[in-house]
Amino acid sequence: MQHDHGQNNNLGIVYSFRDHDESQHRHCGQVEISKYCRGQKVIVETLKEGDVFGEMSFVDKTPRSASAIARGNISLGIVDRDLLDHEYNKLSQDMRMVFRALVKRLRET
């Protein structure tokens, strides 16, 4: 995975992205994924170093559905969208349709 640049942080709360942001890149790093449901913050998942997030917005090209908040020291790699588009477009139309259907179902849950 190629990285355009990285970001280091030890402040505890830094948004890598927020819900409703448009997706430009996919991120890798250690963060808390959360969203608000009926006015209450819900932690969806806490990702460890090396996990990937931001993939749903990449696949369906819609604004993000959750926020990613750094917890402790992190390093985020950002992969250029053009590179990901190039690789994604190598997939068959059927596989891309499967990925879009999976993302749609995940967003609806």
Contact map, one row per residue, 1 for C-alpha under 8 A:
1110000000000000000000000000000000000000000000000000000000000000000000000000001000000000000000000000000000000
1111000000000000000000000000000000000000000000000000000000000000000000000000001000000000000000000000000000000
1111110000000000000000000000000000000000000000000000000000000000000000000000111100000000000000000000000000000
0111110000000000000000000000000000000000000000000000000000000000000000000000111100000000000000000000000000000
0011111000000000000000000000000000000000000000000000000000000000000000000001110000000000000000000000000000000
0011111100000000000000000000000000000000000000000000000000000000000000000011110000000000000000000000000000000
0000111110000000000000000000000000000000000000000000000000000000000000000111100000000000000000000000000000000
0000011111000000000000000000000000000000000000000000000000000000000000001111000000000000000000000000000000000
0000001111110100000000000000000000000000000000000000000000000000000001011110000000000000000000000000000000000
0000000111110000000000000000000000000000000000000000000000000000000000111100000000000000000000000000000000000
0000000011111100000000000000000000000000000000000000000000000000000000111000000000000000000000000000000000000
0000000011111100000000000000000000000000000000000000000000000000000001111000000000000000000000000000000000000
0000000000111110000000000000000000000000000000000000000000000000000011110000000000000000000000000000000000000
0000000010111111000000000000000000000000000000000000000000000000000011100000000000000000000000000000000000000
0000000000001111110000000000000000000000000000000000000000000000001111000000000000000000000000000000000000000
0000000000000111110000000000000000000000000000000000000000000000001111000000000000000000000000000000000000000
0000000000000011111010000000000000000000000000000000000000000000001110000000000000000000000000000000000000000
0000000000000011111110000000000000000000000000000000000000000001011100000000000000000000000000000000000000000
0000000000000000111110000000000000100000000000000000000000000011111000000000000000000000000000000000000000000
0000000000000000011111000000000000000000000000000000000000000011110000000000000000000000000000000000000000000
0000000000000000111111100000000000000000000000000000000000000011000000000000000000000000000000000000000000000
0000000000000000000111110000000000000000000000000000000010001111000000000000000000000000000000000000000000000
0000000000000000000011111100000000000000000000000000010011001111000000000000000000000000000000000000000000000
0000000000000000000001111100000000000000000000000000000001000000000000000000000110000000000000000000000000000
0000000000000000000000111110000000000000000000000000010001000000000000000000011110000000000000000000000000000
0000000000000000000000111111000000000000000000000001111001000000000000000000011110000000000000000000000000000
0000000000000000000000001111100000000000000000000001110000000000000000000001111000000000000000000000000000000
0000000000000000000000000111110000000000000000001111100000000000000000000011110000000000000000000000000000000
0000000000000000000000000011111000000000000000111111000000000000000000000111100000000000000000000000000000000
0000000000000000000000000001111100000000000001111110000000000000000001100111000000000000000000000000000000000
0000000000000000000000000000111110000000000001110000000000000000000111100100000000000000000000000000000000000
0000000000000000000000000000011111000000001111100000000000000000001111100000000000000000000000000000000000000
0000000000000000000000000000001111100000001111100000000000000000011110000000000000000000000000000000000000000
0000000000000000000000000000000111110000111110000000000000000000011110000000000000000000000000000000000000000
0000000000000000001000000000000011111000111100000000000000000000111000000000000000000000000000000000000000000
0000000000000000000000000000000001111111110000000000000000000000010000000000000000000000000000000000000000000
0000000000000000000000000000000000111111110000000000000000000000000000000000000000000000000000000000000000000
0000000000000000000000000000000000011111000000000000000000000000000000000000000000000000000000000000000000000
0000000000000000000000000000000000011111100000000000000000000000000000000000000000000000000000000000000000000
0000000000000000000000000000000000011111110000000000000000000000000000000000000000000000000000000000000000000
0000000000000000000000000000000001111011111000000000000000000000000000000000000000000000000000000000000000000
0000000000000000000000000000000001111001111100000000000000000000000000000000000000000000000000000000000000000
0000000000000000000000000000000111100000111111000000000000000000000000000000000000000000000000000000000000000
0000000000000000000000000000000111100000011111000000000000000000000000000000000000000000000000000000000000000
0000000000000000000000000000000111000000001111100000000000000000000000000000000000000000000000000000000000000
0000000000000000000000000000011110000000001111110000000000000000000000000000000000000000000000000000000000000
0000000000000000000000000000111110000000000011111010000000000000000000000000000000000000000000000000000000000
0000000000000000000000000000111000000000000001111110000000000000000000000000000000000000000000000000000000000
0000000000000000000000000001110000000000000000111110000000000000000000000100000000000000000000000000000000000
0000000000000000000000000001110000000000000000011111000000000000000000000000000000000000000000000000000000000
0000000000000000000000000001110000000000000000111111100000000000000000000000000000000000000000000000000000000
0000000000000000000000000111100000000000000000000111111000000000000000000000000000000000000000000000000000000
0000000000000000000000000111000000000000000000000011111100000000000000000000000000000000000000000000000000000
0000000000000000000000101110000000000000000000000001111111000001000000000000000000000000000000000000000000000
0000000000000000000000000100000000000000000000000001111111100000000000000000000000000000000000000000000000000
0000000000000000000000000000000000000000000000000000111111111001000000000000000000000000000000000000001000000
0000000000000000000001100000000000000000000000000000011111111111100000000000000000000000000000000000000000000
0000000000000000000000111100000000000000000000000000011111111100000000000000000010000000000000000000000000000
0000000000000000000000000000000000000000000000000000001111111000000000000000000000000000000000000011001000000
0000000000000000000000000000000000000000000000000000000111111100000000000000000000000000000000000001001100000
0000000000000000000001100000000000000000000000000000000111111110000000000000000000000000000000000000000000000
0000000000000000000001100000000000000000000000000000000011011111000000000000000000000000000000000000000000000
0000000000000000001111100000000000000000000000000000000010001111100000000000000000000000000000000000000000000
0000000000000000011111100000000000000000000000000000010110000111111000000000000000000000000000000000000000000
0000000000000000001100000000000000100000000000000000000010000011111000000000000000000000000000000000000000100
0000000000000000011100000000000011110000000000000000000000000001111100000000000000000000000000000000000000000
0000000000000011111000000000000111100000000000000000000000000001111110000000000000000000000000000000000000000
0000000000000011110000000000001111000000000000000000000000000000011111000000000000000000000000000000000000000
0000000000001111100000000000001111000000000000000000000000000000001111100000000000000000000000000000000000000
0000000010011111000000000000011100000000000000000000000000000000000111111100000000000000000000000000000000000
0000000001111100000000000000011100000000000000000000000000000000000011111100000000000000000000000000000000000
0000000011111000000000000000000000000000000000000000000000000000000001111100000000000000000000000000000000000
0000000111110000000000000000000000000000000000000000000000000000000001111110000000000000000000000000000000000
0000001111000000000000000000111000000000000000001000000000000000000001111111000000000000000000000000000000000
0000011110000000000000000001110000000000000000000000000000000000000000001111100000000000000000000000000000000
0000111100000000000000000011110000000000000000000000000000000000000000000111110000000000000000000000000000000
0011111000000000000000000011100000000000000000000000000000000000000000000011111000000000000000000000000000000
0011110000000000000000001111000000000000000000000000000000000000000000000001111100000000000000000000000000000
1111000000000000000000001110000000000000000000000000000000000000000000000000111110110000000000000000000000000
0011000000000000000000011100000000000000000000000000000000000000000000000000011111110000000000000000000000000
0000000000000000000000011100000000000000000000000000000001000000000000000000001111111000000000000000000000000
0000000000000000000000000000000000000000000000000000000000000000000000000000000111111100000000000000000000000
0000000000000000000000000000000000000000000000000000000000000000000000000000001111111110000000000000000000000
0000000000000000000000000000000000000000000000000000000000000000000000000000001111111111000000000000000000000
0000000000000000000000000000000000000000000000000000000000000000000000000000000011111111100000000000000000000
0000000000000000000000000000000000000000000000000000000000000000000000000000000001111111110000000000000000000
0000000000000000000000000000000000000000000000000000000000000000000000000000000000111111111000000000000000000
0000000000000000000000000000000000000000000000000000000000000000000000000000000000011111111000010000000000000
0000000000000000000000000000000000000000000000000000000000000000000000000000000000001111111100000000000000000
0000000000000000000000000000000000000000000000000000000000000000000000000000000000000111111100000000000000000
0000000000000000000000000000000000000000000000000000000000000000000000000000000000000011111110110000000000000
0000000000000000000000000000000000000000000000000000000000000000000000000000000000000000111111110000000000000
0000000000000000000000000000000000000000000000000000000000000000000000000000000000000000001111111000000000000
0000000000000000000000000000000000000000000000000000000000000000000000000000000000000000000111111100000000000
0000000000000000000000000000000000000000000000000000000000000000000000000000000000000000001111111110000000000
0000000000000000000000000000000000000000000000000000000000000000000000000000000000000001001111111111000000000
0000000000000000000000000000000000000000000000000000000000000000000000000000000000000000000011111111100000000
0000000000000000000000000000000000000000000000000000000000000000000000000000000000000000000001111111110000000
0000000000000000000000000000000000000000000000000000000000100000000000000000000000000000000000111111111000000
0000000000000000000000000000000000000000000000000000000000110000000000000000000000000000000000011111111100000
0000000000000000000000000000000000000000000000000000000000000000000000000000000000000000000000001111111110000
0000000000000000000000000000000000000000000000000000000000000000000000000000000000000000000000000111111111000
0000000000000000000000000000000000000000000000000000000100110000000000000000000000000000000000000011111111100
0000000000000000000000000000000000000000000000000000000000010000000000000000000000000000000000000001111111110
0000000000000000000000000000000000000000000000000000000000000000000000000000000000000000000000000000111111111
0000000000000000000000000000000000000000000000000000000000000000000000000000000000000000000000000000011111111
0000000000000000000000000000000000000000000000000000000000000000100000000000000000000000000000000000001111111
0000000000000000000000000000000000000000000000000000000000000000000000000000000000000000000000000000000111111
0000000000000000000000000000000000000000000000000000000000000000000000000000000000000000000000000000000011111
